[in-house]
Structures are given as structure tokens and as C-alpha cells.
Amino acid sequence: MTEYAKKFEAVAIADNDRLKSVKQKCNETLRDVLRSGFSATRTRLLELHPIAELGYNTEGVHQYRVVLRRMTMLLGIVRTIAPFSEAKSLSAEAKWLLNELNDARALDVFLTETLPEVEESCSRPQAFDAIRNAAEEIRTLAYQRAHVALTDQRSTRFQVGISRLLEEEKWRREASPQGIQALLAPSKKFADKLLRRRRRRVLKLGRGFRALGNEERHQVRLAAKKLRYTLECFEQKHSRNGHRNKLLDRVSTLLDGLGELNDAVVTCQLVTKLSDSKSDPDLQHAAGFIEGYQTAYLAQRNTALWRAWRRFKNAPATWGE
């Protein structure tokens, strides 16, 4: 890969915050929000696609997945105003792509973040060479799977479908009568209703948070992600008085904690898979150490996660405060 290409990748990936940087005007209609949201997200998808496809930069796959989630959020809004549109099938295709990239991202996190951190605490760091080599082998396979998906005609049809949806404004043509009214009205009315519903969904899934298992907390995480992306779509980082939005701040902090939990769970599943596949003593030692480390780390972080949940519950329910 040329030095020029590497610099292009770095600039393209670093520019991902652009999706969150354009503040919506208070008098914008929902139609305006959808057009600007789809336009920016489609552009980022096209910019990141070749980077994720080539697989030279781990951030390429990561940021591509983030943009796919934002696209899924926008398609979800379209489905509420135009229930019979093709947004449902496009959402399914976005989720298919996310699933095809999941293993590559999980192994990137394990090899570039989790493993170096845990290795520093081990008295036998050489034991980690075996598990690193084994993980590299399956990461190669995971990136091959991602490459196949990103070069598949199914992926191309998805991008074409998104472009047609945007250029033809199919959400307007296929909207229900109530959807037409929502499209032409100021976006804040629609946003208030949608954000309250998504916040209630997070709170419902998180009832009895302390007693929830890992899978239940993962469902809370997925719902909280939808809430955060929706907040960023309609209001971005600041409310109209210039102060940071409390609900967005607190759902982001909660997601940080839930993300750590998810990474630890995925790590334990991965090292179990690796240790079951090979009988190498060093690999077995490293796998046991990693599992113990992750268990202790989660026990230590559980109080902070509970505190983040309480702060989220007590955040103002409206998006402009």
C-alpha cells in the first residue's frame, strides 16, 4: 500500500465525526432532516467502503459499522412514516453487512486493545505469543469474510438502493397521510415523540439493572445505541442554549460502560474458542489468565456501570435540556 493511500485512509477515517457536527436548525422539517442525514451518511459510507474492503486499517471496518448503524437508524425513521416503503429491506441488508463485519471488529479489539493491556499484567508474557498467533489466524479469515461481503453484488445493490431512496425521496412519495404531515412539520415535534419512545424502551429493558445478566444488558446496549444515534441525528452535541445535552452525555457514558462489558464477554467467548481448538500449554495459560483478568475487571467496574445507569435514569427526558 502506498504512503499516499495510507494518508488518504487516515484523513477519510478521521473525518467520521462530520456526521455529528452539523447542527440542525430549529425550523427544519423532518423532510429536511432526512435529506441531510441520508446525504451525509451515504457520502461517508462510500468514502469508507474501499478502506473497509481492503482491510489495511482496522478503523476502516470499525467506522464503516458505525455509519451502517446510523443508516439503520435513519431507515427506521422512514419506516415509521412510510410503513410499506423499501426501507425495511434496506434495513435488513444493513444488518446483514454488520453481521458479516462483526468477527473482524471483535478480533481487532481483542488483538489491538484487550490483549496488550492484559499482557502487561502477566508474569509470563511469552505465553501470549501462542494465543496472539491463533487469533491472527482467525482474524485473517474474518477479514476474508468481510471482503467477500463488501465486494458482493448484494452490498452494491444496498448502496444503489440507498442512493435511489435519497434521490427520489421515496419516504415522501410512499408516506402515509400522517407521515406526510410529519414530514412537512418542524422536526422537533417528531423528534420529541421518537426520543421519548426510545428512552422508555431503554428504561424498560434495564429494569432491575443490577440483577440483569450479560445478554439482558446487551439488549439494553442495543436500545441505548438507537437512542444515542437518534439524539445525534436531531440535536447533535448541543442544545439551543449552548450547553451539552444531559441525556446525550449520560447515554454516552452508559454506553461506554456497557461497551466494556460487551468487549469482556466477547473476549471470554473468543479465548474459550481458541483454547478448545489447540492444546498448546502457553495458549491455555494465556487463555486462563485473560478470563480471570476480565472477570476481575468487570467486578471492579460494576459499581461505575450501575452509577452510569442511575445517572441516565435521572437525566431530563427531553432532548433540548
C-alpha distance (Angstrom), angle and dihedral (degrees) to the residues before:
residue distance angle dihedral
M1 . . .
T2 3.82 . .
E3 3.79 123.0 .
Y4 3.80 89.0 -119.3
A5 3.81 91.2 55.3
K6 3.81 90.9 49.5
K7 3.81 91.1 52.5
F8 3.81 90.2 48.9
E9 3.79 90.3 52.4
A10 3.80 92.3 49.7
V11 3.81 92.4 51.2
A12 3.82 93.4 44.8
I13 3.79 93.7 50.1
A14 3.80 95.3 43.2
D15 3.80 89.0 53.8
N16 3.81 92.4 66.4
D17 3.82 93.8 102.4
R18 3.79 87.1 69.0
L19 3.80 87.4 86.8
K20 3.79 89.2 64.9
S21 3.79 99.7 37.1
V22 3.81 103.3 75.4
K23 3.77 109.2 86.0
Q24 3.78 116.6 -145.4
K25 3.80 116.7 -119.4
C26 3.78 114.6 -116.8
N27 3.83 92.7 -121.7
E28 3.81 96.4 48.5
T29 3.78 116.5 124.8
L30 3.78 123.4 -132.0
R31 3.80 87.5 -106.9
D32 3.82 89.3 58.2
V33 3.80 91.4 49.1
L34 3.80 92.7 50.4
R35 3.80 93.4 48.2
S36 3.80 94.1 49.1
G37 3.81 92.9 41.3
F38 3.79 95.5 49.8
S39 3.80 92.1 42.7
A40 3.82 94.6 53.0
T41 3.80 93.8 41.6
R42 3.80 94.1 47.8
T43 3.80 90.4 50.2
R44 3.81 91.6 52.0
L45 3.80 91.0 46.6
L46 3.81 90.9 54.8
E47 3.81 92.4 45.6
L48 3.80 94.1 50.3
H49 3.80 98.1 39.9
P50 3.84 97.7 83.2
I51 3.82 91.0 43.8
A52 3.80 92.4 52.4
E53 3.80 90.6 42.3
L54 3.82 94.4 54.3
G55 3.80 92.1 44.2
Y56 3.81 97.4 -150.9
N57 3.79 93.7 127.1
T58 3.81 121.0 47.2
E59 3.80 90.6 -151.2
G60 3.81 88.7 62.8
V61 3.81 93.1 69.7
H62 3.81 91.9 39.4
Q63 3.81 95.8 52.3
Y64 3.80 92.2 41.1
R65 3.81 88.7 57.4
V66 3.81 91.1 48.7
V67 3.81 90.6 53.1
L68 3.81 90.6 47.6
R69 3.80 89.2 55.3
R70 3.80 90.9 50.7
M71 3.79 88.9 49.9
T72 3.80 90.4 50.6
M73 3.81 89.5 52.3
L74 3.82 91.3 52.8
L75 3.79 91.4 47.2
G76 3.80 88.3 51.8
I77 3.81 89.5 57.2
V78 3.81 90.6 50.4
R79 3.79 90.0 52.3
T80 3.81 91.1 56.9
I81 3.81 92.8 56.9
A82 3.83 99.5 32.0
P83 3.83 105.7 30.3
F84 3.81 94.4 176.5
S85 3.81 97.2 48.3
E86 3.81 124.3 112.9
A87 3.80 89.1 -104.3
K88 3.81 88.4 101.0
S89 3.81 93.4 58.9
L90 3.82 91.7 43.4
S91 3.82 89.5 51.8
A92 3.79 89.1 53.2
E93 3.80 90.6 51.5
A94 3.81 91.9 49.6
K95 3.81 89.7 51.5
W96 3.81 90.0 48.9
L97 3.80 90.4 54.4
L98 3.82 91.3 47.3
N99 3.79 90.1 52.4
E100 3.81 92.2 49.6
L101 3.82 90.4 53.4
N102 3.82 96.7 43.1
D103 3.80 98.1 91.5
A104 3.80 93.4 47.7
R105 3.80 91.2 53.0
A106 3.82 93.9 44.6
L107 3.80 91.6 52.3
D108 3.80 91.7 46.0
V109 3.81 89.7 55.7
F110 3.80 91.4 46.5
L111 3.81 95.7 49.0
T112 3.81 100.5 37.8
E113 3.82 102.4 33.5
T114 3.80 115.6 14.2
L115 3.80 101.7 38.3
P116 3.85 97.8 49.1
E117 3.82 91.1 48.3
V118 3.81 94.6 49.6
E119 3.80 93.4 41.5
E120 3.80 91.5 61.7
S121 3.81 90.0 61.7
C122 3.81 96.2 50.1
S123 3.81 123.6 95.4
R124 3.83 89.6 -148.9
P125 3.81 103.9 49.6
Q126 3.81 90.5 161.6
A127 3.81 87.7 68.8
F128 3.78 88.3 69.0
D129 3.80 92.9 65.7
A130 3.80 90.3 76.5
I131 3.78 95.8 50.5
R132 3.81 91.3 42.6
N133 3.80 91.2 53.7
A134 3.80 91.7 47.6
A135 3.80 91.3 49.2
E136 3.81 91.3 48.1
E137 3.79 89.3 55.3
I138 3.79 94.1 55.5
R139 3.81 91.8 40.2
T140 3.79 87.9 59.8
L141 3.80 88.5 54.4
A142 3.81 91.2 46.2
Y143 3.81 91.3 53.3
Q144 3.79 90.2 48.0
R145 3.80 87.9 54.5
A146 3.82 90.4 48.9
H147 3.80 91.0 48.6
V148 3.80 91.9 51.3
A149 3.81 90.9 51.1
L150 3.81 94.6 46.6
T151 3.80 92.5 49.5
D152 3.79 94.2 43.3
Q153 3.82 119.4 110.5
R154 3.78 86.9 -122.2
S155 3.82 89.3 66.4
T156 3.82 90.8 47.4
R157 3.81 91.3 50.8
F158 3.80 89.1 51.2
Q159 3.81 92.0 55.0
V160 3.82 91.4 45.9
G161 3.80 90.0 49.2
I162 3.80 91.9 52.2
S163 3.80 90.7 49.4
R164 3.81 92.1 50.2
L165 3.79 91.1 47.3
L166 3.79 89.7 54.1
E167 3.80 100.3 40.0
E168 3.80 94.3 45.4
E169 3.82 94.5 37.1
K170 3.76 89.8 -135.5
W171 3.79 91.2 178.0
R172 3.81 87.7 67.5
R173 3.81 96.3 44.8
E174 3.80 94.6 46.8
A175 3.80 100.0 35.6
S176 3.79 122.5 124.8
P177 3.85 117.7 -116.7
Q178 3.80 88.9 -98.2
G179 3.80 88.8 47.2
I180 3.80 91.5 54.3
Q181 3.80 89.7 53.6
A182 3.80 90.6 50.0
L183 3.82 92.2 48.9
L184 3.80 93.4 53.5
A185 3.80 96.4 42.6
P186 3.82 124.9 84.1
S187 3.79 107.4 -77.5
K188 3.82 94.3 -125.7
K189 3.81 93.3 76.6
F190 3.79 92.1 53.8
A191 3.81 91.7 41.5
D192 3.81 93.6 52.3
K193 3.79 91.5 54.3
L194 3.81 95.4 43.6
L195 3.80 95.1 45.6
R196 3.79 93.3 48.7
R197 3.81 89.8 50.6
R198 3.80 92.5 49.6
R199 3.79 92.0 46.2
R200 3.81 90.4 51.5
R201 3.80 88.6 50.8
V202 3.81 91.5 55.6
L203 3.81 91.9 47.2
K204 3.80 92.0 48.8
L205 3.80 93.2 51.2
G206 3.81 90.4 45.5
R207 3.82 98.0 53.8
G208 3.78 109.4 134.7
F209 3.81 88.2 13.6
R210 3.80 96.2 176.8
A211 3.80 92.2 57.3
L212 3.81 96.1 45.1
G213 3.79 119.5 115.7
N214 3.77 125.5 -130.6
E215 3.81 94.8 -91.9
E216 3.81 92.5 50.0
R217 3.79 90.9 49.2
H218 3.79 88.9 49.2
Q219 3.81 88.7 57.7
V220 3.82 88.7 50.9
R221 3.81 87.7 52.1
L222 3.81 93.3 52.5
A223 3.80 92.0 49.6
A224 3.81 91.5 45.9
K225 3.80 90.1 52.6
K226 3.80 90.0 55.7
L227 3.78 89.4 50.9
R228 3.81 93.3 49.5
Y229 3.80 94.5 48.1
T230 3.79 90.4 48.0
L231 3.81 91.1 50.0
E232 3.79 90.4 50.5
C233 3.79 91.3 47.7
F234 3.79 95.6 54.4
E235 3.73 105.1 27.4
Q236 3.82 109.8 9.4
K237 3.79 119.4 -161.7
H238 3.81 101.5 -32.9
S239 3.75 139.1 48.6
R240 3.77 121.0 -136.9
N241 3.81 94.0 -89.6
G242 3.80 90.9 58.4
H243 3.80 97.4 -108.8
R244 3.75 122.4 124.7
N245 3.77 112.2 -98.4
K246 3.81 110.0 -104.9
L247 3.78 95.8 -150.6
L248 3.81 92.3 51.3
D249 3.80 91.7 46.0
R250 3.77 93.4 50.1
V251 3.80 97.6 43.5
S252 3.83 87.7 50.4
T253 3.82 91.0 52.4
L254 3.79 90.2 47.5
L255 3.80 90.3 50.5
D256 3.80 90.8 51.7
G257 3.80 89.6 57.9
L258 3.78 94.5 42.7
G259 3.81 89.2 48.0
E260 3.81 90.4 55.6
L261 3.80 88.8 51.0
N262 3.80 92.0 49.5
D263 3.81 92.3 48.0
A264 3.80 90.2 51.9
V265 3.81 92.9 49.1
V266 3.81 91.8 48.1
T267 3.82 89.8 47.1
C268 3.81 92.3 53.8
Q269 3.80 91.0 48.6
L270 3.79 90.5 48.9
V271 3.80 97.0 48.9
T272 3.81 89.9 47.1
K273 3.80 88.7 54.4
L274 3.80 91.6 47.6
S275 3.81 94.7 46.6
D276 3.81 91.7 48.4
S277 3.79 91.4 52.6
K278 3.82 97.4 53.3
S279 3.80 135.3 33.1
D280 3.82 96.3 -151.9
P281 3.87 107.9 141.9
D282 3.81 93.2 -141.9
L283 3.80 91.1 50.2
Q284 3.81 91.0 49.2
H285 3.81 91.0 49.6
A286 3.80 92.6 49.3
A287 3.81 91.9 46.4
G288 3.79 92.3 52.3
F289 3.79 91.8 46.8
I290 3.82 92.3 50.0
E291 3.80 92.9 49.6
G292 3.79 91.4 49.4
Y293 3.79 91.9 46.5
Q294 3.80 92.8 50.6
T295 3.81 92.5 47.9
A296 3.80 92.0 51.2
Y297 3.81 92.2 44.8
L298 3.80 92.7 52.2
A299 3.80 92.0 48.6
Q300 3.80 88.5 52.6
R301 3.82 93.2 47.7
N302 3.80 96.4 44.0
T303 3.81 93.7 89.5
A304 3.81 91.9 52.0
L305 3.81 90.3 48.9
W306 3.80 91.3 50.8
R307 3.81 89.6 49.6
A308 3.83 90.3 50.7
W309 3.80 89.6 51.8
R310 3.81 92.2 51.0
R311 3.80 91.5 49.2
F312 3.80 90.5 49.9
K313 3.81 91.3 50.9
N314 3.80 90.5 52.0
A315 3.80 95.9 46.7
P316 3.83 117.4 112.9
A317 3.78 110.0 -85.0
T318 3.81 93.6 -137.3
W319 3.76 122.9 82.2
G320 3.79 98.3 -136.9
E321 3.80 97.8 61.6
